[in-house]
């Protein structure tokens, strides 16, 4: 299947019998080299194929359409797509991610690199799930606190060992449910003691699966 804006005669000699060509509106214009004259002179059959260099995904109303990439290959939507969401800004120990409109997220893992300032006090890392109105619907807290002037690493994920002590002196893993979150829901990662929210450095990397709904 192909679309060529300057050459709609197919991919070349020797293989045209199995190619279906589309015009810029996604209409069939040729079915094989032998049918070229009939297809060009008759009424093309609408098959819904298209190529759009600025938006190659299927949109609302495109049910049954066939999306093509720049090389005339058919694009398919397999559902969930992996994605990395990160926030590496420093001087901030209270950060949030919001699920975009028309999207669902499944949280696969959350990785936190927390470096505390010299401000006295024990920090306590927490992941909070809020619905679109910011009401809290779930909280997951680590087993241990973190004192001032330290760097610690935290992993939240569904299939990890729940550690009650830092492994190798600085790594702590915590079981986290495999949530599926609708659009507008919020994932808040923070020191729930708010000891030095504007001075501690918290780097976040969150692996998700996302799909359009």
N, C-alpha and C positions, 0 to 999 in steps of 0.2 A: 504494500500500500504506500502511495507516495503522493506528494504534491510538489510541483516545480513551477515557479512563477514565470520563468523564461523558457522552459522546455517541458511541455506537457506530453511529449511523445513517449515517455516511459524510460526505464533505466538503460535501454540500449538493446542492440540486436541479440538474439539468442535466448532471452528469458522473458520477453514481454507477455507471453501467453498467461502468465500467472500473476500479473501485476494489475492493481486497480488504482487508477489515478483520480485525484480530486482537484477541483478548482479552488479558488480562494474562498469561496463560500461553502466549501465542504461537499460540493455536488460531484457525483461521478461523471467523468467526461470520457474515459476510455476504459474498455475492458479487453485487454490483450491487443496486440498489434493488428490482428486480422479484423477487429471490430472497430477500428479507429474512425473510419468514415461514417459508419452508422451511428456511433456514439456522439460524434461531433455534430452531426446533422439532426439527431433526434432530441428527445427530452431526457436530460440526464436523470438518473435515479438518486434521490437524496439518501445518503448513508450516514450523515452526521459527522463525518471526519473533518478535522480542522487543524491548522497550525497557527499558533499565536506566539511570537517570539517574546512577548512581554508577560504572557500569562499562559503557561502550558498546562495548568491544572484544569480539571473539569469543575465547573461552577454550578450554582443553583440554576435549575432549568435545563441542565445538560444531560438529563437522564437518557441513556441509550446512545449518547454521542461517542465518537471515537476521537481521542486527542492524539495528535502526532507531534513528535519532536522535530528538531531542525533537519534530522537525517531521515525523516519520513517513517520512523519507527513508532509503533503504537505505544502510547503511554497507558499504563494500568495503575490502578490504585489498590494496593494490597492491604489497605486498612491501616494498621498501626505502623508508624514510622519512628525510628529512634532519633533522639535529639538531645543535645547537651545544653542545659541552661546554666549560665554562670554569672556570678557577681563577685568581682575581685577588688571592689573599692575598699580602701582602708578606712580606719577610724569610724567603724560602724559595726556594732554587734547585734543589730536588730534589722533583719532584711526579709523581704517578702517577694514572692512570685505570684502572679495572677494568671489563671488559665485564660487564653484569648477567646474572643467571641467565636462562636460556631466551631468550637474545638473541645475535645476531651483529652485529658492527660492521665496516663498511668505512671506513677512514680516508681522507678526501678531502684534508685539509690541516691543518697545524699552524702556528699563528702564535704567535711568542714575542716579548715585549717584555722585554728584559733590561737592567736598570740595576744596574751593579756598585758596590759600596761602595768605600771608600778602602783596603780591605785589599789589600796588594800581591799580585800573581800573575795569570797569564793564565788566564782561564776558557775552557773548550772545551765548546760545546753539543753534546748528543747526544740522540737518540731511541732508546730501547731497547724491544724487544718481548720480553715474557716469557710463557711458557706458565703455566698455572694453578698449577704447582708452583714458579714463580718462576725456572725455568731460562731463561737468555737464549737466544733463537732468532734474533735479528737485532739489529744495531746500525747506525745511520746517524749519522755525525758531519759537522759542518760543516767547511769547508776552512780556516777561520781561527780564531784565538783572539781573546778580548776582554780588554783590560787593565782595571785598576781605574778607577773614577770615570768610566765611560762608559755611554751608552745605545745599544744596538744592537737591530735588529729582524731576526728570522729567519723565513723561510717554508720549510716542508717540504711538498712536494706532488708528485704523480706527473709532472705535465706542466709543469715550469718549467725555466728555464735554470740549469744548474749554474754558479754564480758562484765565481770564485777570488779575487775582491776585493769589498769592500763597494761597492755601487752607491749613488751620491748620498751617499757618506761613511758611511752607517749601515745599509743594508739588504743582507741576504745570503740568496739562495735556494739550496735544496738539493733534489735529486731524491729522492723518497721512494716506495717501492713501494706499489702499491695492495693492501694487505693486507686479507684478510677474517679477522677474529678471532672464535673461538668464545667462549662464556660463560666467565668466569673468567680470560681472558687479560689481561695488564697492559701498558699503554703508559706507560713511564717517560721523563720529559723532565727533563734535569738537566745541571749543570756537572760533567762527569766528573772534573774536577780537585778538586772540593769545596773551592775556595779560601775561600769565605765563605758556606756553605750557609744559615746563619741570619741573614745580613745583606744579601745581594744580593736585589733585588726582581725576581721573574720572573712576568710576567702571561701566561697561556696562554689561547688560544682554539682549539679543535679542531673542525673540521667533520667530521661522520661521516654515513654512511648506516646506519640500524639496522633490523633486522627481528626479529620474534618467531619462534622455532623450537620 
